[in-house]
Amino acid sequence: MAERPEDLNLPNAVITRIIKEALPDGVNISKEARSAISRAASVFVLYATSCANNFAMKGKRKTLNAGDVLSAMEEMEFQRFVAPLKESLEVYRREQKGKKEARKDKDKKADSEEQDKSREEDNDDDDDRMEEEEQNDEEEVDN
């Protein structure tokens, strides 16, 4: 686990980007406020993880899954976030499925190109053999 409490904080760059996206243009935030938000976000993540872990343990599992996190959000009385989280999860799963299919298509295309090259090389080898045989036949006829 973490040696110091600061080790559990989320990266400042990530927190700053999230804050900038949430605030209207022209609004600034002090370093102290950014630090407080970072600590609060870290505590929230740790609490949500702990609650989700309880659901995984009840299911006799060691791996947390999306269902555990959604159940934890309801238990923590953040029901209003459950629907948007489910939507985001569906979008994420569709994106991952699309990437996986694209990767399969790319692999299939690469495999078929390799097979085509292999066939071309085999055909070239066959052509070379046929030419050699024809030359040998011509040499035998000449002798």
C-alpha positions in Angstrom: 0.0 0.0 0.0 1.0 3.6 0.1 3.8 4.7 2.4 2.6 8.3 2.7 -0.9 9.8 2.5 0.3 12.0 -0.5 1.0 8.8 -2.5 -2.8 8.3 -2.6 -3.5 11.6 -4.3 -4.5 11.7 -7.9 -2.1 13.3 -10.4 -2.3 17.1 -10.3 -2.3 17.4 -14.0 -5.4 15.3 -14.3 -7.2 17.2 -11.5 -6.3 20.5 -13.2 -7.6 19.4 -16.5 -10.9 18.2 -15.0 -11.3 21.4 -13.1 -10.6 23.5 -16.2 -13.2 21.5 -18.2 -15.8 22.0 -15.5 -15.3 25.7 -15.0 -16.4 28.4 -17.5 -13.7 30.3 -19.5 -11.9 33.0 -17.6 -12.5 31.5 -14.2 -9.3 30.8 -12.2 -8.7 28.5 -9.3 -6.1 28.9 -6.6 -3.4 26.3 -5.9 -4.9 25.7 -2.5 -8.4 25.0 -3.9 -6.9 22.7 -6.5 -5.1 20.8 -3.7 -8.3 20.5 -1.7 -10.2 19.2 -4.7 -7.4 16.7 -5.3 -7.5 15.4 -1.8 -11.3 15.2 -1.8 -11.3 13.3 -5.1 -8.7 10.9 -3.8 -10.8 10.3 -0.6 -13.9 9.7 -2.8 -12.0 7.2 -5.0 -10.7 5.3 -2.0 -14.2 5.2 -0.4 -15.8 4.1 -3.6 -13.2 1.4 -4.1 -13.6 0.2 -0.5 -17.4 -0.1 -1.0 -17.0 -1.8 -4.4 -14.5 -4.2 -2.8 -17.1 -5.1 -0.2 -19.5 -6.1 -3.0 -16.8 -8.2 -4.7 -16.0 -9.9 -1.4 -19.7 -10.7 -0.9 -19.6 -12.3 -4.3 -16.5 -14.3 -3.3 -14.4 -12.5 -5.9 -11.1 -10.7 -5.7 -11.6 -8.7 -8.8 -13.8 -5.6 -8.8 -16.1 -5.2 -11.8 -18.3 -2.4 -13.1 -21.3 -3.9 -11.3 -19.5 -3.6 -8.0 -18.8 0.1 -8.6 -22.4 0.8 -9.6 -23.7 -1.0 -6.5 -21.2 1.0 -4.4 -22.4 4.3 -5.9 -26.0 3.4 -4.9 -24.9 2.3 -1.4 -23.0 5.6 -1.0 -26.2 7.4 -1.9 -25.0 8.7 -5.3 -27.9 7.2 -7.2 -28.0 10.2 -9.5 -24.6 9.2 -10.9 -25.6 5.6 -11.7 -27.5 6.2 -14.9 -24.7 8.5 -16.4 -22.1 5.9 -15.3 -24.0 3.1 -17.0 -24.2 5.1 -20.2 -20.5 5.9 -20.1 -19.8 2.2 -19.5 -21.8 1.2 -22.5 -20.0 3.8 -24.7 -16.7 2.5 -23.4 -17.7 -1.1 -24.1 -18.8 -0.3 -27.7 -15.5 1.5 -28.3 -13.5 -1.4 -27.0 -15.5 -3.8 -29.1 -15.0 -1.7 -32.2 -11.3 -1.5 -31.5 -11.1 -5.3 -31.0 -13.0 -5.9 -34.3 -10.8 -3.4 -36.1 -7.7 -5.2 -34.8 -9.1 -8.6 -35.9 -9.9 -7.2 -39.4 -6.3 -5.8 -39.6 -4.9 -9.1 -38.5 -7.0 -11.0 -41.0 -5.9 -8.6 -43.8 -2.3 -9.0 -42.8 -2.7 -12.8 -42.8 -4.3 -12.8 -46.2 -1.6 -10.6 -47.6 1.0 -12.9 -46.2 -0.8 -15.9 -47.8 -0.9 -14.0 -51.1 2.8 -13.3 -51.0 3.5 -16.9 -50.1 1.4 -18.0 -53.0 3.2 -15.6 -55.3 6.5 -16.9 -54.1 5.4 -20.5 -54.6 4.2 -19.6 -58.1 7.5 -17.9 -58.9 9.3 -21.0 -57.6 7.1 -23.2 -59.8 7.8 -21.0 -62.8 11.5 -21.2 -62.1 11.3 -25.0 -61.9 9.4 -25.2 -65.1 11.9 -23.1 -66.9 14.8 -25.2 -65.6 13.0 -28.4 -66.7 12.3 -26.9 -70.2 16.0 -25.9 -70.4 17.0 -29.4 -69.3 14.6 -31.0 -71.9 16.1 -28.8 -74.6 19.6 -29.7 -73.6 18.7 -33.4 -73.7 17.2 -33.0 -77.2 20.3 -31.2 -78.4 22.5 -34.0 -77.1 
